[in-house]
Each structure stands twice: as C-alpha cells, then as structure tokens.
C-alpha cells in the first residue's frame, strides 16, 4: 500500500485480505483472536461496498417489515373491497350530519398489510432516525474503546462502516416493529399519529376481520364505525392544516432529546458479536438503551399526550354521532376503548423505537369535554376550535371545560367573553408597561 493511503483505505485493504482467505497470518501478527476478527469482518463485508453516504440505510427496515407483512398473503378480495367502499360512502354521508368540517375529496383506500408498510414507513423512519443515529454513534465509540491498541488508527478511519453496523441493527429492529404493527392496525388513524398522507383514510381488511372475529358484531356495523372514524381523522387533518406538522414536531423534538445509555452499550460491546447481534437487538427492542426521561422530555410527553387525546376524543364524539344508527354502536365503541387501554399498537411501536409511552388516560376526559362543548354551543362552534392552534383547548379545559364553554357562549351572544386569570395577568402586564412609559428623561419614543 502506498503512503498516500488513508486509514480507511488501509482498513479496507486489510478487510479484503482477511475476507479473501489471507487473514490468518495477518491476524497472528496483530495478536488478535482470529475467530473474533473473522466474525467482525463478515459483518463489515457489506459496509465496504456501501457508498460514501454516512446516513443510515433503511433498506433493512423495509425488507424486514414487508417480509412480516406479506407472510399471510397480499390479496384483497373483490367482496372485501366492495363492502368497505360502500361503508366509506355511507359513513361519509353520515359524517356530514355530525361535523361541519368538509369532506376531503380524497378516495378512501383499502390497503393490504404490505401497502400499509410502504405508505407509512417513511414516517416511522423520520420518528426513529434521531435515536438510530445516537445508537450508531454510541456503538462506534464503544467498539473503538474495545478494539486492540494496534488497530485504533484503522478503526477510527473506518468509523463510517462501524456506524453502518449500528444503523443497520436499528433499521432491522424498526422493520420488525413496523412489520408486527402491520398485522395489528385496523385503519390509518389507528395509531393516533398522522402516519398517512394528509386527508387519506384507509382500512386494512386482514386486520379488520381479525378484530371482529371474537366480538360477535356484524361486519357491516364494524365497517361503518371504523370507516366513520377514519374519515373523521382525515377531515380533521385536512381542515386543520397546521395539525400534522404540530404533532410530528412534538414527537421528533422528544426523540431528539434522547441519549443512549452508553454504559449499557459499553457493557454490551464487551460481549458484542457482529455476526450474531441478537443481544443488541434485544436491548433495542426492550428499550434498555434509552435512559430515564428528562424533565423536559416528561413535559413534552405531557403536551403530546394532551394533543393526541384531544384529537382522539374529538374523533370519538364525531364518529359516535355519525354512527348513532348502528345497533351495536355502544359495544363497538367499548371494545375500541378496551383495545386502547390494554396497549394499542402505537404504544408498543413508539416505546420500542423512541421510548415514548403514550397513555390513553386522558382520552375519555377529552371526549367528555368535546361532548359538553358540542351540547352547549353546537357542532359548528365546537369544530371551529380546530381552525388555529391558539384556539385549541388545553389540558386545563379537559380538566374543567366550564370556562371554555362560557367564552364560547358569550361569543355566540356577541357579549364580551368572561375574564379569566390569563386575562387579568395580561391586563396587569399592560398596565405596568404603560406606567413605565415615562422616565426621568420624558416619554419613551414610540
């Protein structure tokens, strides 16, 4: 090798020799255990041929997720498609009586599990990438510390390839999580997050059939209820154009605040076998690498849970009103609530990927608030609260909606809205600012 070679060139040349059958003598001279090195070389073989892009490759995630999703078939019968299309049409008609938010104009979709993976995986990657990068960086550091002294220069020069190992392991874990999720979700809005394009409503017939199998409820009634929920979700996100970015920003901001527990990772690195990364994958799956939430993350989580509860609570109320003609409505709604209470698919997915444990504890209270607001001021004033972020109710309104209702009732009468503590505090600040407008040198310039 020439003197102009970089450490990365040296490392790759060494890899080629080892993988080409010339490694025994080289390994012996370096004093490194040949069996351990050969396992590591096998894991790095693909990384050698990768491009110079240091970002994480998500190919393993897509391959793994589609493999799981397509295990039980990929077809949708013409009968299933026709029944769900009919349910969507009728539910959309009924929603016109339950909400003033307009229809999306989009054609609802009937998806296979594989199609659901294809359409939602970009969003899961966006949510997971901050943690995946942290895992890859921490793994690089840990392996660097464990490497023999005579290999330090070459290991440092090959950091891109080592990062790809960590990134690939995380991508593989993401694929397993999303693949499992594809077998559980009933509809696009089932996970509570906007994982489908704005305005899109969708149902996964394979999982829909599994859900209804043990409930003893006619399929046509289940279809109407879930179609109404999906279309309500779609109408809400289509109307409140700010909402999708707001929710996704809260999730990604939380994820970016995560730091991998390097002590746990270093302990794993001592036993790490690149050709058999089961232990690291188990750590990723269990969340063992994600330390306890910081106070800032706990506050962010509380805000996110409140917003998701507001979204789901509004959807619950609107869907229930739209499907009030369905004989089994109460049983279907209760089964849906229980499904969420025991741990919905989104909780498992987000918990494994970013340590985000979303609880449905505020959903019932949020639904009760939306019901009270609608009863007091009507659907139009209720739905108008989604027009702008500043109008959306907060956690205190979920706890006690009386002040919110009083403001809306006053606005409907054309009266001045009742004052609250925030109004008083703002008035005091303005008064203090006005009093401070003149000083020893006279009035301050405007």
C-alpha positions as CSV (number, residue, x, y, z in Angstrom):
1,X,0.0,0.0,0.0
2,X,1.3,3.5,-0.8
3,X,2.0,6.1,1.8
4,X,-0.8,8.2,0.4
5,X,-3.5,5.8,1.6
6,X,-5.9,7.0,4.3
7,X,-6.6,4.9,7.4
8,X,-9.9,3.9,5.8
9,X,-8.0,2.7,2.7
10,X,-5.7,0.7,5.0
11,X,-8.6,-0.8,6.9
12,X,-10.5,-1.8,3.7
13,X,-7.4,-3.4,2.3
14,X,-6.9,-5.4,5.5
15,X,-10.5,-6.5,5.3
16,X,-10.1,-7.6,1.7
17,X,-7.1,-9.7,2.6
18,X,-8.9,-11.3,5.6
19,X,-12.1,-12.0,3.8
20,X,-10.1,-13.3,0.8
21,X,-8.5,-16.1,2.8
22,X,-5.2,-14.3,3.5
23,X,-6.1,-13.2,7.0
24,X,-4.6,-15.9,9.2
25,X,-1.0,-14.7,9.1
26,X,-2.1,-11.0,9.4
27,X,-4.2,-11.7,12.4
28,X,-1.5,-13.7,14.1
29,X,1.0,-10.9,13.6
30,X,-1.5,-8.4,15.2
31,X,-2.1,-10.6,18.2
32,X,-5.9,-10.6,17.7
33,X,-8.0,-13.7,18.1
34,X,-8.8,-14.9,14.5
35,X,-12.2,-16.3,15.3
36,X,-13.5,-13.0,16.8
37,X,-12.0,-10.9,14.0
38,X,-13.4,-13.1,11.3
39,X,-16.9,-12.6,12.7
40,X,-16.4,-8.9,12.7
41,X,-15.1,-8.9,9.1
42,X,-18.2,-10.8,8.0
43,X,-20.4,-8.2,9.5
44,X,-18.4,-5.4,7.8
45,X,-18.2,-7.0,4.4
46,X,-21.3,-5.3,3.0
47,X,-20.3,-2.0,4.6
48,X,-17.2,-2.0,2.4
49,X,-19.2,-1.8,-0.8
50,X,-21.5,0.9,0.5
51,X,-21.5,4.4,-0.8
52,X,-19.8,7.3,0.9
53,X,-23.1,8.4,2.4
54,X,-22.8,8.4,6.2
55,X,-26.6,8.4,6.8
56,X,-28.4,5.4,8.0
57,X,-29.6,3.0,5.3
58,X,-33.2,1.9,5.9
59,X,-33.2,-0.9,3.4
60,X,-33.2,-3.5,6.1
61,X,-36.2,-1.9,7.7
62,X,-38.3,-2.0,4.5
63,X,-37.2,-5.6,3.7
64,X,-37.9,-6.9,7.2
65,X,-41.3,-5.1,7.5
66,X,-42.5,-6.3,4.1
67,X,-41.4,-9.8,4.9
68,X,-43.5,-9.9,8.0
69,X,-46.5,-8.0,6.5
70,X,-46.7,-10.3,3.5
71,X,-46.4,-13.7,5.3
72,X,-50.2,-14.3,5.3
73,X,-51.0,-13.3,1.8
74,X,-51.2,-10.0,0.0
75,X,-54.6,-10.0,-1.8
76,X,-57.8,-8.3,-1.0
77,X,-61.0,-10.0,-2.3
78,X,-63.3,-8.0,-4.5
79,X,-66.1,-8.6,-1.9
80,X,-64.0,-7.1,0.9
81,X,-63.1,-4.1,-1.3
82,X,-66.8,-3.6,-2.3
83,X,-68.1,-3.8,1.3
84,X,-65.6,-1.3,2.6
85,X,-66.1,1.1,-0.3
86,X,-69.8,1.0,0.5
87,X,-69.1,1.6,4.2
88,X,-66.9,4.6,3.4
89,X,-69.6,6.1,1.2
90,X,-72.4,5.8,3.8
91,X,-70.1,6.9,6.7
92,X,-69.1,10.0,4.7
93,X,-72.7,10.8,4.2
94,X,-73.5,10.4,7.9
95,X,-70.4,12.5,8.9
96,X,-72.0,15.5,7.1
97,X,-74.6,15.5,9.9
98,X,-72.1,15.1,12.7
99,X,-69.4,17.7,11.9
100,X,-69.1,20.9,9.9
101,X,-65.6,20.1,8.7
102,X,-65.8,19.4,5.0
103,X,-65.1,16.2,3.2
104,X,-61.5,15.7,2.0
105,X,-62.3,15.0,-1.7
106,X,-59.8,12.1,-1.4
107,X,-60.9,8.5,-2.3
108,X,-60.6,6.2,0.8
109,X,-58.1,3.4,0.5
110,X,-58.4,-0.4,1.1
111,X,-54.8,-1.5,1.9
112,X,-53.0,-4.8,2.3
113,X,-50.6,-5.0,5.1
114,X,-47.7,-4.6,2.7
115,X,-49.2,-1.5,1.2
116,X,-49.7,-0.1,4.7
117,X,-46.0,-0.6,5.3
118,X,-45.0,1.0,2.1
119,X,-47.1,4.1,2.8
120,X,-46.2,4.6,6.4
121,X,-42.6,3.5,6.7
122,X,-41.2,7.0,5.7
123,X,-42.9,8.5,8.8
124,X,-41.6,5.7,11.1
125,X,-38.1,6.4,9.8
126,X,-38.5,10.1,10.5
127,X,-39.5,9.3,14.1
128,X,-36.8,6.7,14.6
129,X,-33.8,8.4,13.0
130,X,-32.7,10.6,15.9
131,X,-32.4,7.5,18.1
132,X,-30.9,5.4,15.4
133,X,-28.2,8.0,14.9
134,X,-27.5,8.0,18.6
135,X,-27.3,4.2,18.7
136,X,-24.9,4.1,15.7
137,X,-22.6,6.8,17.2
138,X,-22.6,5.2,20.6
139,X,-21.8,1.8,19.2
140,X,-18.9,3.3,17.2
141,X,-17.5,4.8,20.3
142,X,-17.9,1.6,22.4
143,X,-16.3,-0.6,19.7
144,X,-13.5,1.8,19.3
145,X,-12.7,1.5,23.0
146,X,-12.8,-2.3,22.9
147,X,-10.5,-2.6,19.8
148,X,-6.9,-3.7,20.3
149,X,-4.4,-0.8,20.5
150,X,-2.6,-1.7,17.3
151,X,-6.0,-1.3,15.4
152,X,-7.0,2.1,16.9
153,X,-5.9,4.1,13.8
154,X,-7.6,1.8,11.4
155,X,-10.8,1.6,13.5
156,X,-11.0,5.4,13.7
157,X,-10.6,5.7,10.0
158,X,-13.3,3.2,9.4
159,X,-15.9,4.9,11.6
160,X,-18.4,5.2,8.7
161,X,-18.5,1.4,8.4
162,X,-18.9,0.9,12.1
163,X,-21.7,3.4,12.3
164,X,-23.4,1.5,9.5
165,X,-23.4,-1.6,11.7
166,X,-25.3,0.2,14.4
167,X,-27.6,1.9,12.0
168,X,-28.3,-1.4,10.2
169,X,-29.1,-3.1,13.5
170,X,-31.6,-0.3,14.4
171,X,-33.1,-0.4,10.9
172,X,-33.6,-4.1,11.3
173,X,-35.4,-3.5,14.6
174,X,-37.5,-0.9,13.1
175,X,-38.5,-3.3,10.3
176,X,-39.6,-5.9,12.9
177,X,-41.7,-3.3,14.8
178,X,-43.4,-1.9,11.8
179,X,-43.9,-5.4,10.4
180,X,-45.6,-6.5,13.6
181,X,-47.6,-3.3,13.6
182,X,-48.9,-4.1,10.1
183,X,-50.6,-7.2,11.5
184,X,-52.4,-5.2,14.2
185,X,-53.6,-1.9,12.8
186,X,-57.1,-1.8,11.6
187,X,-57.0,1.7,9.9
188,X,-54.7,4.5,9.1
189,X,-55.6,6.5,12.2
190,X,-55.4,3.5,14.5
191,X,-52.1,4.6,15.9
192,X,-53.2,8.1,16.7
193,X,-50.4,9.7,14.7
194,X,-50.7,11.1,11.2
195,X,-48.7,8.4,9.5
196,X,-50.6,8.5,6.2
197,X,-50.7,11.5,3.8
198,X,-52.9,14.3,4.9
199,X,-56.6,13.7,4.0
200,X,-56.1,9.9,3.5
201,X,-58.5,7.4,5.1
202,X,-57.7,3.7,4.9
203,X,-58.7,0.3,6.3
204,X,-56.6,-2.9,6.4
205,X,-59.2,-5.7,5.7
206,X,-57.0,-8.5,7.0
207,X,-56.7,-7.0,10.5
208,X,-60.3,-5.7,10.4
209,X,-61.5,-9.3,10.0
210,X,-59.3,-10.4,12.9
211,X,-60.7,-7.7,15.2
212,X,-64.3,-8.6,14.5
213,X,-63.8,-12.3,14.8
214,X,-64.3,-12.5,18.6
215,X,-66.7,-9.7,19.2
216,X,-69.9,-11.2,17.8
217,X,-70.7,-8.0,16.0
218,X,-71.8,-8.0,12.3
219,X,-69.0,-7.0,10.0
220,X,-71.1,-4.3,8.2
221,X,-71.6,-2.5,11.5
222,X,-67.9,-2.7,12.4
223,X,-67.1,-1.4,8.9
224,X,-69.4,1.6,9.3
225,X,-67.9,2.6,12.7
226,X,-64.3,2.3,11.6
227,X,-65.0,4.0,8.3
228,X,-66.6,6.9,10.2
229,X,-63.5,7.2,12.5
230,X,-61.1,7.1,9.6
231,X,-63.0,9.7,7.6
232,X,-63.3,11.9,10.7
233,X,-59.5,11.7,11.2
234,X,-59.0,12.6,7.5
235,X,-61.4,15.5,7.6
236,X,-59.7,16.9,10.8
237,X,-56.1,16.8,9.4
238,X,-57.2,18.1,6.0
239,X,-59.1,21.1,7.6
240,X,-56.5,21.9,10.3
241,X,-53.5,22.1,8.0
242,X,-51.2,23.1,10.9
243,X,-52.1,20.0,12.9
244,X,-49.9,17.3,11.2
245,X,-46.7,19.4,11.5
246,X,-47.6,20.3,15.1
247,X,-47.9,16.6,16.2
248,X,-45.0,15.4,14.2
249,X,-42.8,18.2,15.5
250,X,-43.7,17.3,19.1
251,X,-42.7,13.7,18.6
252,X,-39.4,14.4,16.8
253,X,-38.5,17.1,19.3
254,X,-39.0,14.5,22.0
255,X,-36.9,11.9,20.1
256,X,-34.1,14.3,19.6
257,X,-33.8,14.8,23.3
258,X,-33.0,11.1,23.8
259,X,-29.4,10.0,24.6
260,X,-28.4,6.4,24.5
261,X,-27.2,4.9,27.8
262,X,-23.6,4.5,26.9
263,X,-22.8,2.4,30.0
264,X,-25.3,-0.3,29.0
265,X,-24.0,-0.1,25.4
266,X,-20.4,-0.4,26.6
267,X,-21.3,-3.5,28.6
268,X,-22.9,-5.0,25.5
269,X,-19.8,-4.1,23.4
270,X,-17.6,-6.2,25.6
271,X,-19.6,-9.2,24.5
272,X,-20.6,-7.9,21.1
273,X,-20.5,-10.4,18.2
274,X,-21.3,-8.6,14.9
275,X,-22.2,-11.9,13.2
276,X,-24.8,-12.6,15.9
277,X,-26.2,-9.3,17.1
278,X,-29.2,-10.8,19.0
279,X,-28.3,-9.3,22.3
280,X,-28.0,-5.8,20.9
281,X,-31.3,-6.2,19.1
282,X,-32.9,-7.4,22.3
283,X,-31.6,-4.2,24.0
284,X,-33.1,-2.1,21.2
285,X,-36.4,-3.9,21.4
286,X,-36.8,-3.7,25.2
287,X,-35.7,0.0,25.4
288,X,-32.8,-0.9,27.7
289,X,-30.6,1.6,25.8
290,X,-32.9,4.5,26.5
291,X,-32.3,6.1,29.9
292,X,-35.0,7.6,32.1
293,X,-36.8,10.6,30.6
294,X,-35.5,14.1,31.5
295,X,-37.8,16.7,33.0
296,X,-38.0,18.4,29.6
297,X,-39.0,15.2,27.9
298,X,-41.7,14.5,30.5
299,X,-43.1,17.9,29.9
300,X,-43.0,17.4,26.1
301,X,-44.7,14.0,26.6
302,X,-47.5,15.5,28.6
303,X,-48.1,18.1,25.9
304,X,-48.1,15.4,23.2
305,X,-50.5,13.2,25.1
306,X,-52.8,16.1,25.6
307,X,-52.9,16.9,21.9
308,X,-53.4,13.2,20.9
309,X,-56.2,12.9,23.5
310,X,-57.9,16.0,22.0
311,X,-57.7,14.5,18.5
312,X,-58.9,11.1,19.5
313,X,-61.6,12.5,21.8
314,X,-63.0,14.6,19.0
315,X,-62.9,11.7,16.6
316,X,-64.7,9.5,19.2
317,X,-67.5,12.0,19.6
318,X,-68.0,12.8,15.9
319,X,-67.8,9.1,14.9
320,X,-70.3,8.1,17.6
321,X,-72.7,10.9,16.4
322,X,-72.3,9.8,12.8
323,X,-73.0,6.1,13.5
324,X,-75.8,6.6,16.1
325,X,-78.0,4.5,13.8
326,X,-75.7,1.5,14.2
327,X,-77.4,-1.0,16.6
328,X,-74.1,-2.3,18.1
329,X,-72.5,1.2,18.5
330,X,-72.1,1.0,22.3
331,X,-70.4,-2.4,22.1
332,X,-68.1,-1.4,19.3
333,X,-67.1,1.8,21.0
334,X,-66.4,0.0,24.3
335,X,-64.4,-2.7,22.5
336,X,-62.3,0.1,20.9
337,X,-61.7,1.8,24.2
338,X,-60.6,-1.5,25.8
339,X,-58.3,-2.2,22.9
340,X,-56.6,1.1,23.5
341,X,-56.5,0.6,27.3
342,X,-54.6,-2.7,27.2
343,X,-51.9,-1.1,25.0
344,X,-52.6,-0.1,21.4
345,X,-50.1,-0.9,18.7
346,X,-48.7,2.6,18.7
347,X,-47.7,2.4,22.3
348,X,-45.6,-0.7,21.6
349,X,-44.1,0.7,18.5
350,X,-43.1,4.1,19.9
351,X,-42.0,2.6,23.2
352,X,-39.5,0.3,21.4
353,X,-38.3,2.9,18.9
354,X,-38.0,6.1,20.9
355,X,-39.0,5.3,24.5
356,X,-42.3,7.2,24.0
357,X,-45.0,5.6,26.1
358,X,-48.3,7.2,25.1
359,X,-51.1,6.6,27.6
360,X,-54.8,6.9,26.7
361,X,-55.6,8.1,30.2
362,X,-56.9,11.5,29.1
363,X,-58.9,10.3,26.1
364,X,-62.2,9.7,28.0
365,X,-61.9,13.2,29.6
366,X,-61.1,14.8,26.3
367,X,-64.1,13.1,24.7
368,X,-66.3,14.3,27.6
369,X,-65.1,17.8,27.1
370,X,-65.9,17.8,23.3
371,X,-69.3,16.3,24.1
372,X,-70.0,19.1,26.6
373,X,-68.8,21.8,24.2
374,X,-70.9,20.5,21.4
375,X,-74.0,20.2,23.5
376,X,-73.6,23.8,24.8
377,X,-72.7,25.7,21.6
378,X,-73.3,23.3,18.7
379,X,-71.0,21.4,16.3
380,X,-70.0,24.5,14.2
381,X,-68.5,26.4,17.2
382,X,-67.0,23.2,18.5
383,X,-65.3,22.3,15.3
384,X,-64.1,25.9,14.7
385,X,-61.7,25.4,17.6
386,X,-59.5,23.5,15.2
387,X,-59.2,26.5,12.9
388,X,-56.0,27.8,14.5
389,X,-53.5,26.4,17.1
390,X,-54.3,29.2,19.5
391,X,-58.0,28.2,19.6
392,X,-57.5,24.5,20.5
393,X,-58.4,23.7,24.1
394,X,-55.7,22.9,26.6
395,X,-55.1,20.5,29.5
396,X,-57.0,22.8,31.9
397,X,-60.0,22.8,29.5
398,X,-60.0,19.0,29.6
399,X,-60.0,19.1,33.4
400,X,-62.8,21.6,33.5
401,X,-64.5,22.8,30.3
402,X,-66.8,25.3,32.0
403,X,-64.6,28.4,31.3
404,X,-64.2,27.4,27.7
405,X,-67.9,26.9,27.3
406,X,-68.6,30.3,29.0
407,X,-66.3,32.0,26.5
408,X,-67.9,30.3,23.5
409,X,-71.4,31.0,24.7
410,X,-70.5,34.7,25.3
411,X,-69.1,34.9,21.8
412,X,-72.2,33.3,20.3
413,X,-74.3,36.1,22.0
414,X,-72.0,38.8,20.9
415,X,-71.1,39.6,24.5
416,X,-67.6,40.3,25.9
417,X,-66.1,37.0,27.0
418,X,-65.9,36.4,30.7
419,X,-62.5,37.3,32.2
420,X,-60.2,34.6,33.5
421,X,-56.8,34.5,35.3
422,X,-54.9,34.9,32.0
423,X,-56.9,38.0,31.0
424,X,-56.2,39.5,34.5
425,X,-52.5,38.7,34.2
426,X,-52.2,40.2,30.7
427,X,-54.1,43.4,31.8
428,X,-51.6,43.8,34.7
429,X,-48.6,43.4,32.4
430,X,-50.0,46.0,30.0
431,X,-50.7,48.4,32.9
432,X,-47.2,48.1,34.2
433,X,-45.8,48.7,30.7
434,X,-47.9,51.8,30.4
435,X,-46.8,53.1,33.8
436,X,-43.2,52.6,32.9
437,X,-43.6,54.6,29.6
438,X,-42.3,57.8,31.2
439,X,-39.0,58.1,32.9
440,X,-36.8,61.0,34.1
441,X,-35.9,61.9,30.6
442,X,-39.6,62.1,29.5
443,X,-41.7,59.8,27.4
444,X,-40.0,56.9,25.6
445,X,-40.1,57.2,21.8
446,X,-42.8,55.1,20.1
